[in-house]
Amino acid sequence: MSNSNTCNCCEGLTTETPGVVTNRPGLNAVAYRVGTQPLFKESMLAQLSTSKQPALYPLTTRNNDDFSVALLDAWAMVADILTFYQERIANESYLKTATERMSVLELARLIGYEFQPGLAAGTYLSFIINSSLPVPGQAAIARMPVVQVNTGTKVQSVPAPGEQAQTFETVEGIEARVEWNAIMPQLTRKQVLGTDSNTILLSGIATVLNPGDTLLIKSSAASKIRKVLSAIADPKANTTLVTLAAQSPAGSDVGTIAATSVGIGKINTFPANTALTEAVIKQIIASIWTAEDLLTVVGMQKWSMNDLALGIANVLSQPSANDTQVFVMRQRAFIFGYNAPLQVTYDGNHPKVPSLWQEWELKETTSTIYLDTAYDKILPGSFIAVQQPGNAIESAALAQVKQANVASRSDYGLSAKTTALTLASALQWWTPDSNSPVLINVIRQITVYAQSEQLTLADVPITDAIAGNHVTLGSFLPELSIGQNAILAGNRDDLPGTVASELITLKKVTIEQGLTKLVFVNSLAYSYTINSVTINANVAAATHGESVLETLGSGDATQVFQQFTLKQPPLTYTSSESANGVTTTLEIRVNDLLWKEAPYFYLHGPDEKIYITRMDDAGNTTVIFGDGITGSRLPSGISNIKATYRKGIGLDGLVGANQLTQMLNAPAGVKSVNNPIAANGAADPETIKDARGNATLPIMTLDRVVSLKDYEDFSRAFAGIGKALATWTWSAQKRCVFLTVAGVNGALIDSNGTKNLKSAIWNVGDPDVPLTVVSFQPKFFVIEGSLILDPIFLPTDVIADVEAALLDNFSFSKRSFGQSVAYSEVVAVIQDIKGVVAADLTAFRLSSDPVATPVQQRLDANVPIPGANSASPAELLTIDAGSLKFNVIPS
């Protein structure tokens, strides 16, 4: 072989390593490899041809089965592996590109961030107290003993198919009462009638009233006879609505008793040792009281609350002194002699012609009336009305019967039975003829309405929907207190056929006219049909998780950073006002002394009784104690390390409404329990993907919240918050921050969650800047359409891929507040699926729009307008998963 090395066996091979490495910004992975196995092998073979080592000159073969070439191939593989791991190490060195949990965790800890441990779901439990009373919520119920529901009361869910039972515990103790089981709103008011009223509501349906019947409306001020135009019975309400004829222009419809309050009740209204009498109760009813003031008076006077409640109910059931009475006049009669023939007159001994006959002389008095026949049912004490000829019935003269006797009478040329009515007072019941006061013709056209029967007036039903921020109850319940939670449930008036429940927090409790009026902190989200509404005030907040008492082990003073793992994971964390939005339920006691949890040992002294916790991928929590330099070591002892905590966390706790019904440690006196409102606010432990985006958020704010971006960043790092949008608004010439937030996976944030976030922001921000935190408004759109598919694909598979792509592209995680959806955007997603030849949408509308709404080109979602004087929560528009419908058109 020539030393010139001109065999040309390496022609075309060049040195390719180390390669040039470049990375543009924003990549999800770092390119760091200087070469791969083929490049390393090519580079080594190329260097053989340029080698100045004489020993390599004879090596002219390049066959892969040559031992020398095989050796180079092996080293190329070694270099390939080394550069692969170098690249992996480089990627694990950056937060945005790291894929290992430990890498992200350690990088996050460098800036003081720990993975969010997750968040327990929360809800409110309604307790029903045992009672032998017939109708919960009625005004006259007697006060029963108070039932104590303590913190830690356990309730378990009834799991749906595919679910596991979840345990919740109350996080507050409450005093529960029988009368708070199902409080009803005020359903009726007393009816006010005038003589010119147009309608009357009567109790019962057996009133036997017909058009043309006569009614007497009688009060201390005035009385009047009215005719019935119609009478409509309502069997369901057991009432009859009577419409009266000849309505007066000044008449009024069925009314209600006006407020009779004379002032605000004061604690010193009654002298010391005042006895509880009916007069005192009426004085209480006549004033408006705050519940606190009235309870103070009851305590000072040492009155029985039960006697007061029963006394108020008794007074409210009594008719008012000026109540109008209504009577039906069952009998219409005429005056005796109304049909008498004229008296025969004579001219000498011969009768005159009939046309010259005369009327009889009157023999009536103003205190007695003789009727045309016998009327046995006219009784003493009843009323009569006398309608004179030519006068309207409303002007009929009224009198009360003192005596009613049936007898025979012979007068006016007649002999017949009559009913003699002796009146209680003299009554000028007829007007004599102006020419001859003795003529009987003045009474021939008089009509008497008699046989009065009193009708029972019904209370007027209140039909107004329950809405806004207040409600008047139908009972006297002064023990309800400010800040107390309750659950209001009923049929929605704004969406018939739908039953809803919502939490109310009491802002003010007053007693007005003997009934309790509640004012809420927030207005109701819906309006409700009044007769379907019930309020349960035996309500306690509860969170997911079950209490555990566990002995961790024995302390050893010779060990540094001694650690123990909790035996029953996962550890429960609940929502709080802390900077990260969570607080632990773990409590560690060493020799029965409480030690405190710290985020890290750094900067802590050797005598501080602290520990830290760390959670692994499996949800196991390890408790780590100090080394005697940063944090105290554990003292030696036998089983002296004890832990109290709760287990259970995450989205498994999102039980539906009315699923929490199984009491595991029922307090004495509690009959049943449920959760009218579905659990919410839960979050699973933070994933690597979420941690990459959230780890830097706390340092973005530098422990202060000033700009709108700070408000958003702080909120997104808060436990249970998935999205946030901050907007400037104005209120009373002052700039305010309006913050819209959404929970994990699009969950709504309840009032407790928004309150905790608001407090946490104010702890690191400016509390003088008005801040409003609201949950977002979800909005959904409907998609239906037709598809032309490639016949080589299975239609079911293609449609499944189309639906999956739509659900992914228009899901909560992929959409932003206020982001619109275009027709073309949807079609582009569908067309991108293999097997789809063409697509046509036959329905593209908001789910709230009518079905017949034409296909829209774009659907919009609203966001708060910057600088506006008022704002509404931002909307987030996502696809309605249940609306997807596609028809396949043969190609």
Buried (B, 14 or more C-beta within 10 A) or exposed (E): EEEEBEEEBBEEBEEBBBBEEEEEEEEEBBEBBBBBBEBBBBBBBBBBBEEEEEEBBEBBEBEEEBEEBEEBBEBBBEBBEBBBEEBBEBBBEBBBBBEEBEBBBEBBBEEEBBBBBBBBBBBBBBBBBEBEBEEBBBBBBEBBEEBBBEEBBBBBBBEEEEEEEBBBBBBBEBEBBBBBBBBBBBBBBBBBBBBBBBBBBBBEBEBEBEEEBBBBBBBEEEBBBBBBBEBEBEEEBEBBBBBBEEBBEEBBEBBEBEEEBEEEBEEEBBEEEBEBEEEBBBBBBBBBBBBBBBBEBBEBBEBEBEBBBBBBBEBBEEEEEEBBBBBBBBBBBBBBBBEBEBEEEEEEEEEEEEEEEBBBEBEBEEBBBBBBEBBEEBBEEBBBBBBBEEEEBBEBBBBBBBEBEBEEBEBBEBEBBBBBBBBBEEBEBBBEBEEEEEBBBBBBEBBBBBBBBEBEBBBBBBEEBBBEBBBBBBBBBBBBEBEBBBBBBBBBBEEEEEEBBBBBBBBBBBBBBBBBBBBBBEEBEBBBBBBBBBBBBBBBBBBBBBBBEBEBBBBBEEBBBBBBEBEBBBBBBBBBBBBBBBBBBBBBBBEEEEBEBBEEBEEBEEEBBBBBBBBEEEBBBEBBBBBBEBBBBBBEBEEBBBBEBBBBBBBBBBBBBBBBBBBEEBBEBBBBBBBBBBBBBBBBBBEBEBBBEBBBBBEBBEEEBEEBEBBBBBBBBBBBBBBBBBBBBBEEEEEBBBBBBBBBBBBBBBBBBBBBBBBBBBEBBEEEBBBBBBBBBBBBBBBBBBBBBEEEBEBEEBBEBBBEBBBEBBBBEEBEBBBEBEBEEBBEBBBEBEBBBEBEBEBBBBEEBEEEEEEBEEBBBBBBBEEEEEBBBBBBBBBBEEBBBBEEEEE
